[in-house]
Amino acid sequence: MSMILNIETATDICSVSLSNNGILKDIREISEGRSHAGTLTVFINEILESNKLSACDLNAVAVSMGPGSYTGLRIGVSVAKGICYGADLPLIAIPTLEAMFVGMQDKLRLEGMDIKSDDIFAPMIDARRMEVYLALFNAEGNVVKETSAVIIEPETFQSYLRKNKMYFFGSGSEKLSNIIISENAIFNGGFKISSSYMIPIAQMKFEKQQFENIAYFEPFYLKDFLATIPKDKMKFKTEAD
């Protein structure tokens, strides 16, 4: 028995799911931005109550570890840690881009797409302007390019696109469709991240007992958080001076 609560807050989507032995049992999610602080604990309580469970009935908590939104990741990890501390549960960290790869591959298979062994999957999260957080995977799930922050230019993926079909998806892919021109480039604008994509990875890590040190675990922010002053306030300050 492995009852795992899965928490995804790396992007604008707030998603919570419950899995039992690697199978989705229940899910709550919403795509309204900046709703994590007020929605996450509500979703968790709803799922536990509707399944007649308490936190102590869980076997582990899995959380999306990033990269992604600084605030979203901080909220998700803080809540996950709180549950693990309170109920004495192990914490499982799931790389966000790897979970996106799992979700996209399942989506294509359900649609009957013929996936070749040398196809490349490019999950992306928008990092503002022309920068994205990305990792590249082949169809077997092996990492072709490690997670990194990349500034997108027309030639960024040409070495891959000359030989391989590439699937671009996630919030960061939307800015690429007018820049990357190739018959091997396939864009899936309807893809949305979900905690349900974490389930196979969480189950595998649970079985291998690949748990995090709750006290020291931090999200994978990839880039430091930079606080900025809104333009209207900057203008007011200048005029006041």
PLY file of the C-alpha trace (Angstrom):
ply
format ascii 1.0
element vertex 241
property float x
property float y
property float z
element edge 240
property int vertex1
property int vertex2
end_header
0.00 0.00 0.00
1.35 3.43 -0.96
-1.09 6.28 -0.50
0.73 9.40 -1.73
-0.40 13.02 -1.78
1.03 14.84 -4.80
1.43 18.65 -4.79
2.14 20.74 -7.91
2.59 24.53 -7.56
5.56 25.28 -9.84
3.47 27.34 -12.29
0.18 29.24 -12.29
-1.64 25.93 -11.90
-2.37 24.71 -8.38
-2.90 20.96 -8.48
-3.25 18.31 -5.77
-3.84 14.61 -6.37
-4.06 11.43 -4.34
-2.59 8.20 -5.68
-2.89 4.65 -4.40
-0.19 2.21 -5.50
0.65 4.47 -8.45
-2.96 4.90 -9.63
-4.79 8.23 -9.57
-7.52 8.16 -6.93
-8.62 11.81 -6.68
-7.55 15.22 -7.94
-8.25 18.95 -7.50
-6.69 21.65 -9.67
-7.21 25.21 -10.83
-5.35 27.32 -13.38
-5.93 30.77 -11.93
-2.60 32.45 -11.31
-1.45 33.42 -7.83
-4.12 31.30 -6.12
-1.74 28.88 -4.43
-1.67 30.46 -0.97
-5.44 30.43 -0.60
-6.24 27.28 -2.57
-3.60 24.65 -1.84
-4.61 23.73 1.72
-8.29 23.85 0.73
-7.67 21.29 -2.02
-5.67 19.07 0.32
-8.40 19.11 2.97
-11.08 18.41 0.36
-9.23 15.39 -1.00
-8.53 13.94 2.44
-12.12 14.48 3.63
-13.74 13.10 0.45
-11.61 9.96 0.73
-12.18 9.67 4.49
-8.50 10.02 5.25
-6.32 12.01 7.59
-2.73 13.01 6.95
-1.62 10.12 9.17
-3.23 7.67 6.73
-0.86 8.77 3.97
2.39 6.95 3.27
4.25 9.92 1.76
3.91 13.42 0.32
5.37 14.22 -3.11
6.01 17.80 -4.16
7.05 19.39 -7.43
10.57 20.69 -6.74
11.02 23.08 -9.70
12.21 24.92 -11.57
9.32 27.34 -11.80
7.67 30.17 -9.94
9.66 31.19 -6.86
6.52 31.95 -4.85
4.62 28.90 -6.07
7.45 26.52 -5.28
8.00 28.06 -1.86
4.32 27.65 -0.95
4.11 24.07 -2.22
7.27 22.90 -0.48
6.36 24.67 2.78
2.95 22.98 2.90
4.41 19.59 1.97
7.04 19.89 4.70
4.39 20.89 7.24
2.32 17.79 6.50
5.39 15.54 6.64
6.52 17.00 9.97
3.05 16.81 11.50
2.23 13.27 10.36
5.79 11.89 10.40
5.76 11.13 6.67
8.61 10.89 4.13
8.98 13.67 1.56
9.46 12.88 -2.13
10.78 15.56 -4.52
9.70 15.42 -8.17
11.59 17.37 -10.87
8.91 19.52 -12.50
10.16 19.16 -16.07
10.46 15.38 -15.75
6.82 15.18 -14.61
5.84 17.31 -17.61
7.66 14.86 -19.90
5.72 11.94 -18.39
2.43 13.79 -18.87
3.14 14.74 -22.48
4.23 11.25 -23.43
1.02 9.79 -21.97
-1.04 12.43 -23.79
0.52 11.62 -27.17
0.03 7.88 -26.67
-3.64 8.39 -25.82
-3.96 10.42 -29.02
-2.45 7.53 -30.97
0.73 9.40 -31.93
3.57 7.29 -33.29
6.51 8.14 -31.03
9.94 7.24 -32.39
12.84 6.26 -30.15
14.89 9.25 -31.32
12.12 11.83 -30.81
13.03 14.56 -28.34
10.69 16.04 -25.74
11.25 19.64 -24.67
9.14 20.59 -21.61
9.42 24.32 -20.95
8.36 26.78 -18.27
8.20 30.48 -19.07
10.95 32.47 -17.33
9.93 35.88 -18.79
11.12 37.64 -21.94
12.72 35.09 -24.27
14.07 32.89 -21.49
12.69 29.50 -20.51
13.47 26.76 -18.02
13.88 23.55 -19.98
15.24 20.04 -20.09
15.39 17.67 -23.05
14.43 13.99 -22.89
14.44 11.23 -25.48
11.46 8.91 -25.86
13.02 6.46 -23.38
13.07 9.12 -20.67
16.83 9.59 -20.74
18.08 13.14 -20.25
19.47 14.70 -23.44
20.02 18.11 -21.87
20.00 18.83 -18.15
17.60 21.38 -16.65
18.78 24.90 -17.38
17.66 28.46 -18.10
17.96 29.16 -21.82
17.44 32.30 -23.89
15.60 31.23 -27.03
16.99 32.25 -30.42
16.10 30.97 -33.93
19.13 28.66 -34.00
18.83 27.34 -30.42
17.59 23.86 -31.36
18.81 23.57 -34.94
21.38 20.86 -34.19
18.56 18.64 -32.87
15.91 19.62 -35.42
18.12 18.69 -38.36
17.94 15.05 -37.27
15.10 14.66 -34.75
11.44 15.40 -34.34
11.00 17.65 -31.28
7.89 18.15 -29.15
7.75 21.59 -27.53
5.21 22.02 -24.71
4.52 23.90 -21.51
4.09 27.61 -20.79
7.51 28.44 -22.21
6.78 26.91 -25.63
4.18 29.52 -26.58
6.86 32.12 -27.37
8.73 29.71 -29.67
6.15 28.98 -32.39
7.02 32.10 -34.41
10.78 31.74 -33.86
11.56 28.06 -34.36
10.72 27.18 -37.97
11.16 23.50 -38.85
8.99 20.65 -40.07
10.44 18.62 -37.18
9.19 21.10 -34.56
5.82 20.19 -33.06
4.14 22.60 -30.65
1.44 21.54 -28.21
-0.12 24.74 -26.92
-2.88 23.00 -24.99
-0.59 21.18 -22.58
-1.09 22.05 -18.91
0.93 20.80 -16.00
-0.81 18.56 -13.44
0.05 16.79 -10.20
-1.26 13.58 -11.80
1.89 13.52 -13.96
3.97 13.20 -10.79
2.37 9.89 -9.79
4.57 7.36 -11.68
7.76 9.09 -10.54
6.53 9.41 -6.96
5.59 5.72 -6.87
8.99 4.67 -8.19
10.81 6.86 -5.67
8.61 5.57 -2.84
9.40 1.95 -3.71
13.13 2.79 -3.83
12.82 4.87 -0.64
14.35 7.88 -2.33
13.25 10.44 0.25
14.43 13.95 1.03
15.82 15.34 4.26
12.80 17.38 5.32
14.79 19.82 7.42
17.22 20.77 4.67
15.28 20.28 1.45
14.76 23.41 -0.67
13.06 23.85 -4.06
15.17 23.95 -7.19
14.64 27.63 -8.02
17.38 27.57 -10.70
17.63 31.37 -10.54
17.67 33.66 -7.52
14.48 35.57 -6.81
14.80 39.23 -7.75
12.32 41.68 -6.26
11.40 44.42 -8.71
9.71 47.78 -8.31
6.54 48.17 -10.42
6.91 50.71 -13.23
4.17 52.98 -11.89
5.95 53.23 -8.53
9.25 53.94 -10.25
7.60 56.72 -12.19
6.04 58.17 -9.05
9.38 58.10 -7.27
11.11 59.89 -10.15
8.44 62.56 -10.34
8.52 63.03 -6.58
12.25 63.57 -6.69
0 1
1 2
2 3
3 4
4 5
5 6
6 7
7 8
8 9
9 10
10 11
11 12
12 13
13 14
14 15
15 16
16 17
17 18
18 19
19 20
20 21
21 22
22 23
23 24
24 25
25 26
26 27
27 28
28 29
29 30
30 31
31 32
32 33
33 34
34 35
35 36
36 37
37 38
38 39
39 40
40 41
41 42
42 43
43 44
44 45
45 46
46 47
47 48
48 49
49 50
50 51
51 52
52 53
53 54
54 55
55 56
56 57
57 58
58 59
59 60
60 61
61 62
62 63
63 64
64 65
65 66
66 67
67 68
68 69
69 70
70 71
71 72
72 73
73 74
74 75
75 76
76 77
77 78
78 79
79 80
80 81
81 82
82 83
83 84
84 85
85 86
86 87
87 88
88 89
89 90
90 91
91 92
92 93
93 94
94 95
95 96
96 97
97 98
98 99
99 100
100 101
101 102
102 103
103 104
104 105
105 106
106 107
107 108
108 109
109 110
110 111
111 112
112 113
113 114
114 115
115 116
116 117
117 118
118 119
119 120
120 121
121 122
122 123
123 124
124 125
125 126
126 127
127 128
128 129
129 130
130 131
131 132
132 133
133 134
134 135
135 136
136 137
137 138
138 139
139 140
140 141
141 142
142 143
143 144
144 145
145 146
146 147
147 148
148 149
149 150
150 151
151 152
152 153
153 154
154 155
155 156
156 157
157 158
158 159
159 160
160 161
161 162
162 163
163 164
164 165
165 166
166 167
167 168
168 169
169 170
170 171
171 172
172 173
173 174
174 175
175 176
176 177
177 178
178 179
179 180
180 181
181 182
182 183
183 184
184 185
185 186
186 187
187 188
188 189
189 190
190 191
191 192
192 193
193 194
194 195
195 196
196 197
197 198
198 199
199 200
200 201
201 202
202 203
203 204
204 205
205 206
206 207
207 208
208 209
209 210
210 211
211 212
212 213
213 214
214 215
215 216
216 217
217 218
218 219
219 220
220 221
221 222
222 223
223 224
224 225
225 226
226 227
227 228
228 229
229 230
230 231
231 232
232 233
233 234
234 235
235 236
236 237
237 238
238 239
239 240
